[in-house]
């Protein structure tokens, strides 16, 4: 990773790195594949490494369930994207 004039930043649950290549991102993601509770986001050379708490996952599940119930009630149709 190359260091640039733009500073990297760290918060309690997120580390942001700038100047990261796509291949570096893929290597880091593969290295942490078996480690739970860590998520990666990459866009235009900026990599965010986030820790995810059990509380976050519970909240995410609740929001998903509420959204599914709403979409069912309004009979919205969603299709899955298969990659």
ROMARTI-9741 format. One record per atom (N, C-alpha, C, CB): residue in three letters; x, y, z; residue number from 1. Coordinates in steps of 0.001 Angstrom, whole numbers, plus 500000, padded with zeros to 6 digits. Glycine has a CB too. Example, Ala and Ser with C-alpha at 12.3 -4.5 7.8 and 13.67 -1.06 7.14 Angstrom:
2
+---------+--------+--------+--------+-----+
! residuo !     px !     py !     pz ! num !
+---------+--------+--------+--------+-----+
!     Ala ! 513190 ! 494310 ! 507800 !   1 !
!     Ala ! 512300 ! 495500 ! 507800 !   1 !
!     Ala ! 513200 ! 496700 ! 507800 !   1 !
!     Ala ! 511308 ! 495527 ! 509046 !   1 !
!     Ser ! 512850 ! 497750 ! 507080 !   2 !
!     Ser ! 513670 ! 498940 ! 507140 !   2 !
!     Ser ! 512900 ! 500030 ! 507870 !   2 !
!     Ser ! 514084 ! 499402 ! 505725 !   2 !
+---------+--------+--------+--------+-----+
//
This chain:
83
+---------+--------+--------+--------+-----+
! residuo !     px !     py !     pz ! num !
+---------+--------+--------+--------+-----+
!     Unk ! 500836 ! 498835 ! 500000 !   1 !
!     Unk ! 500000 ! 500000 ! 500000 !   1 !
!     Unk ! 500884 ! 501232 ! 500000 !   1 !
!     Unk ! 499047 ! 499995 ! 501200 !   1 !
!     Unk ! 500579 ! 502132 ! 499154 !   2 !
!     Unk ! 501368 ! 503357 ! 499091 !   2 !
!     Unk ! 500761 ! 504406 ! 499992 !   2 !
!     Unk ! 501463 ! 503876 ! 497653 !   2 !
!     Unk ! 501596 ! 505145 ! 500650 !   3 !
!     Unk ! 501120 ! 506227 ! 501497 !   3 !
!     Unk ! 501022 ! 507484 ! 500646 !   3 !
!     Unk ! 502061 ! 506446 ! 502726 !   3 !
!     Unk ! 499947 ! 508194 ! 500805 !   4 !
!     Unk ! 499737 ! 509418 ! 500054 !   4 !
!     Unk ! 499631 ! 510580 ! 501028 !   4 !
!     Unk ! 498472 ! 509320 ! 499166 !   4 !
!     Unk ! 499415 ! 511770 ! 500490 !   5 !
!     Unk ! 499267 ! 512956 ! 501330 !   5 !
!     Unk ! 497982 ! 512897 ! 502147 !   5 !
!     Unk ! 499283 ! 514220 ! 500471 !   5 !
!     Unk ! 497024 ! 512077 ! 501697 !   6 !
!     Unk ! 495771 ! 511933 ! 502420 !   6 !
!     Unk ! 495995 ! 510949 ! 503562 !   6 !
!     Unk ! 494619 ! 511455 ! 501476 !   6 !
!     Unk ! 495615 ! 511328 ! 504759 !   7 !
!     Unk ! 495857 ! 510490 ! 505925 !   7 !
!     Unk ! 494851 ! 509357 ! 506017 !   7 !
!     Unk ! 495813 ! 511324 ! 507189 !   7 !
!     Unk ! 495339 ! 508210 ! 506512 !   8 !
!     Unk ! 494457 ! 507111 ! 506844 !   8 !
!     Unk ! 493733 ! 507484 ! 508130 !   8 !
!     Unk ! 495243 ! 505763 ! 506994 !   8 !
!     Unk ! 492585 ! 506876 ! 508373 !   9 !
!     Unk ! 491847 ! 507216 ! 509586 !   9 !
!     Unk ! 491398 ! 505956 ! 510316 !   9 !
!     Unk ! 490635 ! 508094 ! 509249 !   9 !
!     Unk ! 491264 ! 506084 ! 511630 !  10 !
!     Unk ! 490846 ! 504972 ! 512467 !  10 !
!     Unk ! 489754 ! 505461 ! 513412 !  10 !
!     Unk ! 492051 ! 504379 ! 513259 !  10 !
!     Unk ! 488678 ! 504696 ! 513500 !  11 !
!     Unk ! 487661 ! 504949 ! 514519 !  11 !
!     Unk ! 487575 ! 503692 ! 515373 !  11 !
!     Unk ! 486258 ! 505317 ! 513879 !  11 !
!     Unk ! 486636 ! 503644 ! 516292 !  12 !
!     Unk ! 486498 ! 502479 ! 517165 !  12 !
!     Unk ! 486235 ! 501196 ! 516391 !  12 !
!     Unk ! 485385 ! 502706 ! 518154 !  12 !
!     Unk ! 485492 ! 501281 ! 515309 !  13 !
!     Unk ! 485115 ! 500064 ! 514600 !  13 !
!     Unk ! 485491 ! 500053 ! 513117 !  13 !
!     Unk ! 483653 ! 499860 ! 514729 !  13 !
!     Unk ! 486245 ! 501050 ! 512665 !  14 !
!     Unk ! 486557 ! 501136 ! 511236 !  14 !
!     Unk ! 487951 ! 501700 ! 511006 !  14 !
!     Unk ! 485521 ! 501998 ! 510515 !  14 !
!     Unk ! 488696 ! 501031 ! 510142 !  15 !
!     Unk ! 490013 ! 501493 ! 509716 !  15 !
!     Unk ! 489911 ! 501813 ! 508232 !  15 !
!     Unk ! 491136 ! 500420 ! 510003 !  15 !
!     Unk ! 490278 ! 503028 ! 507840 !  16 !
!     Unk ! 490230 ! 503438 ! 506436 !  16 !
!     Unk ! 491645 ! 503615 ! 505914 !  16 !
!     Unk ! 489418 ! 504747 ! 506264 !  16 !
!     Unk ! 491954 ! 502895 ! 504836 !  17 !
!     Unk ! 493268 ! 502974 ! 504194 !  17 !
!     Unk ! 493101 ! 503507 ! 502785 !  17 !
!     Unk ! 493969 ! 501592 ! 504176 !  17 !
!     Unk ! 493940 ! 504437 ! 502410 !  18 !
!     Unk ! 493889 ! 505013 ! 501057 !  18 !
!     Unk ! 495114 ! 504566 ! 500272 !  18 !
!     Unk ! 493815 ! 506571 ! 501111 !  18 !
!     Unk ! 494980 ! 504511 ! 498963 !  19 !
!     Unk ! 496088 ! 504096 ! 498108 !  19 !
!     Unk ! 496266 ! 502596 ! 498042 !  19 !
!     Unk ! 497353 ! 504719 ! 498583 !  19 !
!     Unk ! 495186 ! 501847 ! 498234 !  20 !
!     Unk ! 495222 ! 500389 ! 498215 !  20 !
!     Unk ! 494846 ! 499911 ! 496816 !  20 !
!     Unk ! 494261 ! 499785 ! 499290 !  20 !
!     Unk ! 495654 ! 499032 ! 496249 !  21 !
!     Unk ! 495333 ! 498492 ! 494921 !  21 !
!     Unk ! 494300 ! 497378 ! 495053 !  21 !
!     Unk ! 496614 ! 497964 ! 494211 !  21 !
!     Unk ! 493674 ! 497040 ! 493926 !  22 !
!     Unk ! 492674 ! 495972 ! 493930 !  22 !
!     Unk ! 493304 ! 494649 ! 494350 !  22 !
!     Unk ! 492023 ! 495835 ! 492543 !  22 !
!     Unk ! 494497 ! 494353 ! 493875 !  23 !
!     Unk ! 495149 ! 493087 ! 494236 !  23 !
!     Unk ! 495502 ! 493057 ! 495726 !  23 !
!     Unk ! 496423 ! 492876 ! 493386 !  23 !
!     Unk ! 495882 ! 494188 ! 496289 !  24 !
!     Unk ! 496145 ! 494247 ! 497726 !  24 !
!     Unk ! 494861 ! 494001 ! 498516 !  24 !
!     Unk ! 496755 ! 495609 ! 498110 !  24 !
!     Unk ! 493765 ! 494589 ! 498050 !  25 !
!     Unk ! 492471 ! 494361 ! 498692 !  25 !
!     Unk ! 492120 ! 492882 ! 498670 !  25 !
!     Unk ! 491369 ! 495180 ! 498000 !  25 !
!     Unk ! 492260 ! 492249 ! 497518 !  26 !
!     Unk ! 491931 ! 490825 ! 497407 !  26 !
!     Unk ! 492801 ! 489973 ! 498322 !  26 !
!     Unk ! 492089 ! 490358 ! 495964 !  26 !
!     Unk ! 494075 ! 490316 ! 498437 !  27 !
!     Unk ! 494982 ! 489576 ! 499318 !  27 !
!     Unk ! 494574 ! 489725 ! 500786 !  27 !
!     Unk ! 496427 ! 490059 ! 499122 !  27 !
!     Unk ! 494266 ! 490944 ! 501191 !  28 !
!     Unk ! 493839 ! 491176 ! 502571 !  28 !
!     Unk ! 492530 ! 490457 ! 502875 !  28 !
!     Unk ! 493686 ! 492674 ! 502835 !  28 !
!     Unk ! 491605 ! 490543 ! 501950 !  29 !
!     Unk ! 490315 ! 489886 ! 502145 !  29 !
!     Unk ! 490493 ! 488375 ! 502283 !  29 !
!     Unk ! 489366 ! 490207 ! 500976 !  29 !
!     Unk ! 491344 ! 487797 ! 501460 !  30 !
!     Unk ! 491607 ! 486356 ! 501531 !  30 !
!     Unk ! 492294 ! 485979 ! 502842 !  30 !
!     Unk ! 492470 ! 485914 ! 500342 !  30 !
!     Unk ! 493198 ! 486827 ! 503303 !  31 !
!     Unk ! 493920 ! 486555 ! 504549 !  31 !
!     Unk ! 492989 ! 486537 ! 505757 !  31 !
!     Unk ! 495012 ! 487594 ! 504757 !  31 !
!     Unk ! 491913 ! 487311 ! 505714 !  32 !
!     Unk ! 490972 ! 487400 ! 506831 !  32 !
!     Unk ! 489714 ! 486568 ! 506603 !  32 !
!     Unk ! 490589 ! 488845 ! 507067 !  32 !
!     Unk ! 489744 ! 485713 ! 505595 !  33 !
!     Unk ! 488564 ! 484933 ! 505215 !  33 !
!     Unk ! 488000 ! 484106 ! 506377 !  33 !
!     Unk ! 488911 ! 484014 ! 504058 !  33 !
!     Unk ! 488865 ! 483543 ! 507195 !  34 !
!     Unk ! 488404 ! 482678 ! 508281 !  34 !
!     Unk ! 488168 ! 483426 ! 509593 !  34 !
!     Unk ! 489406 ! 481578 ! 508509 !  34 !
!     Unk ! 488378 ! 484736 ! 509584 !  35 !
!     Unk ! 488194 ! 485542 ! 510789 !  35 !
!     Unk ! 486784 ! 486116 ! 510789 !  35 !
!     Unk ! 489255 ! 486681 ! 510872 !  35 !
!     Unk ! 486027 ! 485823 ! 511819 !  36 !
!     Unk ! 484660 ! 486321 ! 511898 !  36 !
!     Unk ! 484613 ! 487749 ! 512417 !  36 !
!     Unk ! 483823 ! 485420 ! 512787 !  36 !
!     Unk ! 483545 ! 488445 ! 512085 !  37 !
!     Unk ! 483321 ! 489773 ! 512624 !  37 !
!     Unk ! 484071 ! 490895 ! 511940 !  37 !
!     Unk ! 483669 ! 489775 ! 514026 !  37 !
!     Unk ! 484618 ! 490623 ! 510749 !  38 !
!     Unk ! 485339 ! 491662 ! 510002 !  38 !
!     Unk ! 484746 ! 491754 ! 508601 !  38 !
!     Unk ! 486876 ! 491355 ! 509937 !  38 !
!     Unk ! 484444 ! 492972 ! 508185 !  39 !
!     Unk ! 483907 ! 493215 ! 506839 !  39 !
!     Unk ! 484802 ! 494204 ! 506114 !  39 !
!     Unk ! 482446 ! 493748 ! 506903 !  39 !
!     Unk ! 484862 ! 494067 ! 504800 !  40 !
!     Unk ! 485682 ! 494928 ! 503962 !  40 !
!     Unk ! 484813 ! 495664 ! 502954 !  40 !
!     Unk ! 486765 ! 494112 ! 503243 !  40 !
!     Unk ! 485169 ! 496917 ! 502681 !  41 !
!     Unk ! 484535 ! 497693 ! 501613 !  41 !
!     Unk ! 485658 ! 498372 ! 500836 !  41 !
!     Unk ! 483495 ! 498753 ! 502185 !  41 !
!     Unk ! 485579 ! 498314 ! 499497 !  42 !
!     Unk ! 486641 ! 498877 ! 498657 !  42 !
!     Unk ! 486023 ! 499683 ! 497529 !  42 !
!     Unk ! 487554 ! 497760 ! 498087 !  42 !
!     Unk ! 486553 ! 500898 ! 497313 !  43 !
!     Unk ! 486121 ! 501723 ! 496186 !  43 !
!     Unk ! 487225 ! 502712 ! 495852 !  43 !
!     Unk ! 484789 ! 502466 ! 496507 !  43 !
!     Unk ! 487649 ! 502708 ! 494603 !  44 !
!     Unk ! 488620 ! 503682 ! 494087 !  44 !
!     Unk ! 489860 ! 503829 ! 494963 !  44 !
!     Unk ! 487961 ! 505022 ! 493941 !  44 !
!     Unk ! 490452 ! 502709 ! 495370 !  45 !
!     Unk ! 491689 ! 502754 ! 496139 !  45 !
!     Unk ! 491523 ! 503011 ! 497620 !  45 !
!     Unk ! 492559 ! 503783 ! 495585 !  45 !
!     Unk ! 490279 ! 503114 ! 498076 !  46 !
!     Unk ! 490022 ! 503330 ! 499498 !  46 !
!     Unk ! 489447 ! 502043 ! 500082 !  46 !
!     Unk ! 489048 ! 504539 ! 499725 !  46 !
!     Unk ! 490113 ! 501523 ! 501104 !  47 !
!     Unk ! 489692 ! 500293 ! 501757 !  47 !
!     Unk ! 489230 ! 500602 ! 503167 !  47 !
!     Unk ! 490833 ! 499257 ! 501773 !  47 !
!     Unk ! 488038 ! 500140 ! 503505 !  48 !
!     Unk ! 487527 ! 500256 ! 504858 !  48 !
!     Unk ! 487460 ! 498854 ! 505452 !  48 !
!     Unk ! 486128 ! 500956 ! 504883 !  48 !
!     Unk ! 488082 ! 498686 ! 506609 !  49 !
!     Unk ! 488029 ! 497427 ! 507339 !  49 !
!     Unk ! 487202 ! 497698 ! 508590 !  49 !
!     Unk ! 489479 ! 496878 ! 507692 !  49 !
!     Unk ! 486089 ! 496977 ! 508721 !  50 !
!     Unk ! 485147 ! 497237 ! 509806 !  50 !
!     Unk ! 484982 ! 496013 ! 510695 !  50 !
!     Unk ! 483793 ! 497663 ! 509245 !  50 !
!     Unk ! 484913 ! 496246 ! 511983 !  51 !
!     Unk ! 484560 ! 495170 ! 512899 !  51 !
!     Unk ! 483054 ! 495197 ! 513086 !  51 !
!     Unk ! 485305 ! 495309 ! 514267 !  51 !
!     Unk ! 482485 ! 494019 ! 513181 !  52 !
!     Unk ! 481035 ! 493907 ! 513296 !  52 !
!     Unk ! 480721 ! 493190 ! 514607 !  52 !
!     Unk ! 480418 ! 493146 ! 512067 !  52 !
!     Unk ! 479946 ! 493837 ! 515447 !  53 !
!     Unk ! 479594 ! 493275 ! 516745 !  53 !
!     Unk ! 478340 ! 492416 ! 516637 !  53 !
!     Unk ! 479386 ! 494391 ! 517776 !  53 !
!     Unk ! 478111 ! 491546 ! 517615 !  54 !
!     Unk ! 476866 ! 490766 ! 517626 !  54 !
!     Unk ! 475622 ! 491667 ! 517653 !  54 !
!     Unk ! 476849 ! 489824 ! 518836 !  54 !
!     Unk ! 475729 ! 492819 ! 518325 !  55 !
!     Unk ! 474600 ! 493750 ! 518376 !  55 !
!     Unk ! 474279 ! 494286 ! 516982 !  55 !
!     Unk ! 474905 ! 494917 ! 519337 !  55 !
!     Unk ! 475323 ! 494560 ! 516209 !  56 !
!     Unk ! 475133 ! 495026 ! 514835 !  56 !
!     Unk ! 474396 ! 493971 ! 514020 !  56 !
!     Unk ! 476490 ! 495362 ! 514177 !  56 !
!     Unk ! 474821 ! 492728 ! 514137 !  57 !
!     Unk ! 474199 ! 491651 ! 513378 !  57 !
!     Unk ! 472743 ! 491463 ! 513788 !  57 !
!     Unk ! 474974 ! 490348 ! 513571 !  57 !
!     Unk ! 472445 ! 491609 ! 515073 !  58 !
!     Unk ! 471062 ! 491484 ! 515545 !  58 !
!     Unk ! 470198 ! 492605 ! 514974 !  58 !
!     Unk ! 471011 ! 491505 ! 517088 !  58 !
!     Unk ! 470711 ! 493829 ! 514998 !  59 !
!     Unk ! 469980 ! 494970 ! 514443 !  59 !
!     Unk ! 469758 ! 494788 ! 512945 !  59 !
!     Unk ! 470739 ! 496283 ! 514712 !  59 !
!     Unk ! 470780 ! 494317 ! 512252 !  60 !
!     Unk ! 470665 ! 494073 ! 510811 !  60 !
!     Unk ! 469569 ! 493049 ! 510523 !  60 !
!     Unk ! 472011 ! 493588 ! 510236 !  60 !
!     Unk ! 469505 ! 491986 ! 511334 !  61 !
!     Unk ! 468478 ! 490967 ! 511157 !  61 !
!     Unk ! 467086 ! 491517 ! 511396 !  61 !
!     Unk ! 468732 ! 489803 ! 512082 !  61 !
!     Unk ! 466942 ! 492376 ! 512397 !  62 !
!     Unk ! 465642 ! 492988 ! 512695 !  62 !
!     Unk ! 465188 ! 493882 ! 511548 !  62 !
!     Unk ! 465713 ! 493802 ! 514001 !  62 !
!     Unk ! 466103 ! 494705 ! 511035 !  63 !
!     Unk ! 465767 ! 495583 ! 509911 !  63 !
!     Unk ! 465382 ! 494757 ! 508690 !  63 !
!     Unk ! 466950 ! 496514 ! 509573 !  63 !
!     Unk ! 466129 ! 493675 ! 508433 !  64 !
!     Unk ! 465814 ! 492810 ! 507296 !  64 !
!     Unk ! 464409 ! 492222 ! 507442 !  64 !
!     Unk ! 466857 ! 491678 ! 507171 !  64 !
!     Unk ! 464066 ! 491730 ! 508651 !  65 !
!     Unk ! 462755 ! 491135 ! 508874 !  65 !
!     Unk ! 461633 ! 492161 ! 508683 !  65 !
!     Unk ! 462684 ! 490534 ! 510277 !  65 !
!     Unk ! 461834 ! 493384 ! 509194 !  66 !
!     Unk ! 460828 ! 494431 ! 509021 !  66 !
!     Unk ! 460653 ! 494798 ! 507552 !  66 !
!     Unk ! 461211 ! 495671 ! 509825 !  66 !
!     Unk ! 461756 ! 494886 ! 506828 !  67 !
!     Unk ! 461692 ! 495201 ! 505401 !  67 !
!     Unk ! 460999 ! 494092 ! 504626 !  67 !
!     Unk ! 463096 ! 495431 ! 504840 !  67 !
!     Unk ! 461310 ! 492832 ! 504952 !  68 !
!     Unk ! 460647 ! 491711 ! 504286 !  68 !
!     Unk ! 459135 ! 491738 ! 504547 !  68 !
!     Unk ! 461247 ! 490372 ! 504765 !  68 !
!     Unk ! 458736 ! 492028 ! 505791 !  69 !
!     Unk ! 457315 ! 492083 ! 506128 !  69 !
!     Unk ! 456615 ! 493205 ! 505361 !  69 !
!     Unk ! 457131 ! 492280 ! 507640 !  69 !
!     Unk ! 457265 ! 494360 ! 505279 !  70 !
!     Unk ! 456691 ! 495485 ! 504546 !  70 !
!     Unk ! 456531 ! 495136 ! 503057 !  70 !
!     Unk ! 457577 ! 496742 ! 504712 !  70 !
!     Unk ! 457581 ! 494599 ! 502474 !  71 !
!     Unk ! 457522 ! 494257 ! 501049 !  71 !
!     Unk ! 456472 ! 493187 ! 500776 !  71 !
!     Unk ! 458890 ! 493779 ! 500560 !  71 !
!     Unk ! 456311 ! 492258 ! 501707 !  72 !
!     Unk ! 455271 ! 491248 ! 501551 !  72 !
!     Unk ! 453888 ! 491903 ! 501580 !  72 !
!     Unk ! 455386 ! 490178 ! 502659 !  72 !
!     Unk ! 453714 ! 492838 ! 502509 !  73 !
!     Unk ! 452410 ! 493520 ! 502640 !  73 !
!     Unk ! 452060 ! 494329 ! 501400 !  73 !
!     Unk ! 452415 ! 494440 ! 503860 !  73 !
!     Unk ! 453021 ! 494963 ! 500783 !  74 !
!     Unk ! 452738 ! 495761 ! 499592 !  74 !
!     Unk ! 452886 ! 494937 ! 498311 !  74 !
!     Unk ! 453663 ! 496974 ! 499542 !  74 !
!     Unk ! 453141 ! 493658 ! 498482 !  75 !
!     Unk ! 453278 ! 492704 ! 497371 !  75 !
!     Unk ! 454342 ! 493120 ! 496350 !  75 !
!     Unk ! 451946 ! 492544 ! 496667 !  75 !
!     Unk ! 455432 ! 493618 ! 496876 !  76 !
!     Unk ! 456543 ! 494008 ! 496007 !  76 !
!     Unk ! 457268 ! 492757 ! 495544 !  76 !
!     Unk ! 457521 ! 494973 ! 496738 !  76 !
!     Unk ! 457710 ! 492774 ! 494327 !  77 !
!     Unk ! 458461 ! 491643 ! 493794 !  77 !
!     Unk ! 459923 ! 492015 ! 493689 !  77 !
!     Unk ! 457912 ! 491208 ! 492423 !  77 !
!     Unk ! 460731 ! 491176 ! 494244 !  78 !
!     Unk ! 462173 ! 491370 ! 494157 !  78 !
!     Unk ! 462764 ! 490132 ! 493485 !  78 !
!     Unk ! 462811 ! 491615 ! 495577 !  78 !
!     Unk ! 463789 ! 490341 ! 492738 !  79 !
!     Unk ! 464460 ! 489193 ! 492132 !  79 !
!     Unk ! 465904 ! 489155 ! 492642 !  79 !
!     Unk ! 464414 ! 489270 ! 490561 !  79 !
!     Unk ! 466422 ! 487953 ! 492784 !  80 !
!     Unk ! 467795 ! 487781 ! 493240 !  80 !
!     Unk ! 468725 ! 487882 ! 492039 !  80 !
!     Unk ! 467978 ! 486423 ! 493974 !  80 !
!     Unk ! 469852 ! 488497 ! 492261 !  81 !
!     Unk ! 470873 ! 488571 ! 491226 !  81 !
!     Unk ! 471800 ! 487392 ! 491438 !  81 !
!     Unk ! 471653 ! 489935 ! 491265 !  81 !
!     Unk ! 471913 ! 486548 ! 490430 !  82 !
!     Unk ! 472782 ! 485379 ! 490519 !  82 !
!     Unk ! 474082 ! 485697 ! 489808 !  82 !
!     Unk ! 472104 ! 484115 ! 489907 !  82 !
!     Unk ! 475166 ! 485525 ! 490540 !  83 !
!     Unk ! 476483 ! 485801 ! 489952 !  83 !
!     Unk ! 477178 ! 484529 ! 489624 !  83 !
!     Unk ! 477345 ! 486633 ! 490883 !  83 !
+---------+--------+--------+--------+-----+
//
